[in-house]
Amino acid sequence: MVGEIIRLEELDKEKIRKVARYITEGKIAIIPTDTVYGLATNPFIEASVKRIYEVKRRGKKPIPLLVSSVQKVEELAIVNSQAKVLMRRFWPGALTIILHKKPIVSSLITANEPTVGVRMPDHKIALAIIEKAGAVVTGTSANISGESPPSSLSEISMDVLKQVDIVVDSGKSLGIPSTIIDLTKDPPVVLRKGALDTNLILSVIKQ
């Protein structure tokens, strides 16, 4: 049975509170972002994070986090000078930044790695939900591992839809995942080419 579907094209406070409450309680929500649709839950409830792995049928692979503010990132990770520059220039936007994690972030989220990926999406509904849910949620794409990430509700497989508790439909997203840059390496390493131009990112770092 598919979880409850909520149509959200504008900032409806009541609906946003409802979705955020589900996430805070540790239920699994599918939410839109500027890039692709994602699986959102409370990253501090390990049973819920385990459900994310089950839904995606993925092995031990880190789960990125979506935040609604730079201040929240400072609670989760060690923010270096390069990160501050990139956040000022490209956030909110399609850039995931890998940083050294702080102890508050579970090793289950990071697949026992000492780093965590963080991003602030450029999507008003996503940001409103994240903020109401405590300013941080899981942010992995809403697809089975190995399949294409969905840009709309119609592209999300029934295998995924049947395992979540609530779905937010906000129409079409870009359909291209975020670019990922690892700032724990010297020099920084682009781990995934995505929606944001790699050369532009590296040029900003070098300035």
N, C-alpha and C positions, 0 to 999 in steps of 0.2 A: 504493500500500500504506500502510495506517495505521500510525503509529508505535506502539511498545509502550505498552500501557495498564496502569497500576498503580492498584489500588484502595487508597485511603488514607483511612480515617476516623478513625484514632487515630495517635498519634505512634509510628510504627514506624521506629526509628533506621536500620535497614539500608536500607529503601526510601527514606527521606529522603536518606541519603548518596548513594544511586544517582542520584536525580533531581538532586541538587545537583552531583554530578560531571559529569553531562551538561551542565548549564548552565555550569559553570566551564570546561569544554572548548570551549564555544562552540556546542554543539548547541541546538536549539530545543525547549523544553518548554511544554506547556500546564499551568498550575497554577491551583488554585482561589484565590479571595480572598473576603473578606466581601461584596464587591459583585458582581463578575462574574468569569468565567474569563479568564485572561490569557496572553499569549505571553511567556515568560521566557527570556532568554539572557544571556550575559556582555556587559555594555554596553561593555566595553573591547576587544572584538574586532570590528573594523569589518565584516569579512566576515559575521559573525553578525547584526549590526544590519541590514546590507543584506538579509539573508534575511528578517528581520521585515517590512521594507517590501514585499518580494516576496510573502510569504504574505498580507499584508493588501491588496495591490494598491493601495497608497496613494501619493500624491505626497509632496512635501516637507512633511511635517507632523511636529512634534516628538513624540518618544516619551517618555512619563513613566517615572520610575524608582521601583521599590519598594525600601524599605530595612527593615532589622530593628532599627535604633536611631537615635536622634537624633544620636548621635555621628558616625554615618556621613554624615548630611546635611552636617555641618560640613566634611567632606572634599570634598564635591561642590559646595557652594553657599555663598553669603554669607548667613548666618542672621541676620536682623535681629530687633529686639525684638518686633515683631508676630508673627513666625513662632514665636518661642519661646513666646509666650502661647498661640497656637493649637495648637501641638504638645502643650503640657502639658494643654490642655483636651480636645482631640479625637483625639489619637493614643494608641494605634492606633485607626484609624477611617476613615470614608469621606470624608476631606478631602485633596485634592491641593493642594499649595501651590507656587506659581510663585515662584522666587527667581533672583537673578543667579547664573549658574553660575561655577564655578572652571575653570581650564584643563584639569584632569584629565578633565572631561566633553567628549567628542567633539562637534564641530559637526555630525556626522552624526546623533547622538542629538537634538540641538536644532534640526535643520533650519536651521543657521546663525544661529539666534537667540542672543542673549546670556543667555538664561534657560533654566531647567530646572524641570520639574515633579517633585515628590517626594511620596511617601506611605508611611506605615507601615500595612499592612492589619491589621484586627482579626480575624485568622484564624490559629489556632495552627499548622496544617500549613504554610500559606504562610510564616509567620514562621520556622519551623524550616528550611524549604528555603532561604529567602533567607539566613539566617544561615550555613548550611553552605556556601552558594555564594559567600561573601565579603561578605555583608551588603548587597549591592545587585544587583538584576537589572532587566531591562526589564519594564515593566508595562502595555503596551498591551493592549486587549481582544482576545480570540481570535476575531475575526470579520473577514470581508472589509469593507473600508471602505464605509460607507453602510448596512450591514446592522445589525440589532440585536445588541448584545453578549450573549453566552450566559450563562445562569445555571446551566446544567448541561451535562454531556457530550452529552446527546441534542440539545441546541440548537446544537452546533458543527457547521458545515457540513463535508461530506466534502472539499470543496476545501481547507479549512484542515487537517483531520486528516491528509490525505495528504502534507502538506508538513512535518510536524513529526516529531521523533525520539522523543519520549516524552510520554505524557499521564497526568496525575494526576486520577483521578476521586474526588472527595470529596462527592458528592451535590449538593444544591441550594444555590446562593448566593442572595443577595438579589435579584439581577437588575436592580438600579438602579446605574448608574455613580456614581462619587464626585463630590462637588461640587468645583469647581475655583475657587480664588481666586488672583488675581495680586497679590502683595505688592510687586512692583517698581513699581507705579503708586501715585500719591498723589492722591486716596484709593485704597485697594485696590479692585480690580474683580473681580466674580464672572464668570468666563468660562463656567461651565456650572452650571446648577442640577441637583443630583443628590440622593443619598441623605441628605445632611446639610442641615438647614434653613438657608437663606441668612440669614434675619434673625437667627438665633441666632449665627451666625458673626460677623456685622457688629456685633452687640451686644457680643460678647466683646472685639472689637478696640477698641471705643470706651470700654470700662471704664477 
